[in-house]
């Protein structure tokens, strides 16, 4: 069971990560990482991730790929607005936060470098901006209202909406373990 299964959530997308290494410890069967929306607050501390209703998780934690939390709608505003004019905080954990080990970061870096990530840039920032691009393209009715006028520097093309097979692999579109 994945850590995400303890919370209500929805599967919004899948990110392809063509790493040469297993994305999940002792499970070398896939190269896809699910993108979930939290449909309830995470209240425990020291968990595989944290977040509030509406935040996104790339990866579901324990038993699945390690998680990256992206705060919504804050991240959409961050990547599409002029930072100087809007007084964004310098604390990046307000917008995104990884729950990766060094090994996880190496594995993800190996895969995402093949898709355009440059090790001279912050991988968490790069992934988060790609996820925002995916959301604005695939779910404009939910996220475009938070977007500013700034153009994104990435296109999120390695993320895609789940199909019926994906839903059966990662469960229904909305489920709860509680």
C-alpha positions in Angstrom: 0.0 0.0 0.0 1.2 3.5 -0.9 1.2 6.3 1.7 -1.2 8.3 -0.6 -3.8 5.5 0.0 -4.3 6.8 3.5 -5.9 10.0 2.1 -8.6 11.0 -0.2 -7.0 11.9 -3.5 -7.6 12.1 -7.3 -5.3 10.9 -10.1 -4.7 13.9 -12.4 -1.8 12.7 -14.6 1.2 10.5 -15.1 4.8 11.7 -15.5 7.1 9.6 -17.6 10.6 9.2 -16.1 13.0 7.2 -18.3 15.6 6.5 -15.6 18.0 3.6 -16.0 17.2 2.8 -12.3 14.1 1.5 -10.5 11.8 4.4 -9.4 10.5 2.3 -6.5 13.0 0.4 -4.4 13.0 -3.3 -5.4 10.4 -2.7 -8.1 11.8 -2.2 -11.6 8.6 -2.7 -13.5 7.6 0.9 -14.6 8.9 4.3 -15.4 5.8 6.3 -14.7 5.1 8.5 -11.7 1.5 9.4 -10.8 0.4 13.0 -10.2 -2.2 13.2 -7.5 -4.4 16.0 -6.1 -5.0 15.8 -2.4 -8.7 15.9 -1.6 -8.1 16.2 2.1 -5.5 17.8 4.4 -2.5 15.8 5.5 -2.4 16.3 9.3 0.3 13.9 10.4 3.9 15.1 10.8 6.9 13.0 9.8 4.9 11.4 7.1 6.0 10.6 3.5 4.6 14.0 2.4 2.5 16.9 3.7 -0.1 19.1 2.1 -3.5 20.8 2.1 -6.6 20.1 0.0 -5.8 20.9 -3.6 -2.1 20.5 -3.4 -0.4 18.1 -5.8 1.8 15.1 -5.2 4.1 13.7 -7.9 4.5 10.2 -6.5 2.5 8.7 -3.7 5.1 8.0 -1.0 5.9 4.7 0.8 5.3 1.7 -1.5 5.3 4.0 -4.5 7.6 6.7 -5.9 8.9 9.2 -3.4 6.7 12.3 -3.3 7.2 15.9 -4.5 4.5 18.2 -3.1 3.4 21.2 -5.2 1.2 23.8 -3.4 -1.8 24.9 -5.3 -2.7 27.5 -6.5 0.5 29.1 -5.2 2.7 27.3 -7.7 0.6 28.4 -10.6 0.9 32.0 -9.5 4.7 31.6 -8.8 5.5 30.4 -12.3 3.1 32.7 -14.3 3.6 36.0 -12.5 6.3 38.6 -12.2 8.1 37.8 -9.0 9.2 41.3 -8.2 5.8 42.8 -8.6 3.9 40.2 -6.6 6.2 39.9 -3.5 6.6 36.1 -3.6 8.3 34.6 -0.5 11.9 33.3 -0.8 10.9 30.1 1.0 10.5 27.6 -1.8 8.8 25.1 0.5 5.7 27.4 0.4 5.4 26.4 -3.3 7.0 22.9 -3.5 8.8 20.4 -1.3 10.5 17.1 -2.1 10.3 14.1 0.3 13.2 12.4 -1.6 16.3 10.7 -0.3 19.6 11.4 -2.1 19.1 8.1 -3.9 15.6 9.1 -5.1 17.0 12.4 -6.4 19.7 10.5 -8.3 17.2 8.1 -9.9 14.8 10.9 -10.9 17.6 13.1 -12.1 18.9 10.3 -14.3 15.4 10.0 -16.0 14.4 13.7 -16.2 17.8 14.7 -17.6 16.8 12.7 -20.7 13.7 14.8 -21.0 15.3 18.2 -20.8 16.3 18.9 -17.2 19.7 20.4 -16.8 21.6 19.5 -13.6 22.7 23.1 -13.3 19.0 24.0 -12.4 16.9 22.9 -9.5 15.1 19.7 -10.5 12.3 20.4 -8.0 11.7 23.8 -9.6 11.9 22.3 -13.1 9.4 19.5 -12.3 7.0 21.9 -10.6 7.0 24.3 -13.6 6.4 21.4 -16.0 3.5 20.2 -13.8 2.0 23.8 -13.9 2.3 23.7 -17.7 0.6 20.3 -17.8 -2.3 21.6 -15.6 -2.8 24.8 -17.6 -2.9 22.7 -20.8 -5.1 19.8 -19.6 -7.2 21.3 -16.8 -7.6 25.0 -17.8 -11.0 25.2 -16.2 -9.5 24.5 -12.8 -6.1 26.3 -12.9 -6.1 29.1 -15.6 -8.0 31.4 -13.2 -4.8 31.5 -11.0 -2.4 32.2 -13.9 -0.6 35.5 -14.5 0.7 36.9 -17.8 4.3 35.4 -17.6 5.1 32.7 -20.2 6.3 29.3 -18.9 9.8 28.2 -19.9 8.7 24.5 -20.2 5.8 22.7 -21.8 5.1 19.7 -19.5 5.0 17.4 -22.5 6.3 14.3 -20.5 3.1 14.4 -18.4 -0.2 13.0 -19.7 -3.8 12.5 -18.5 -4.5 9.0 -17.2 -6.5 6.5 -19.3 -8.6 3.5 -18.2 -5.4 1.3 -17.9 -3.7 3.9 -15.7 -6.8 4.2 -13.5 -6.8 0.5 -12.9 -3.1 0.5 -12.1 -3.3 3.3 -9.6 -6.9 2.9 -8.5 -10.0 4.9 -9.2 -9.9 8.6 -9.9 -11.0 9.4 -6.3 -10.4 7.1 -3.4 -9.8 7.2 0.3 -8.0 4.7 2.7 -9.7 6.3 5.7 
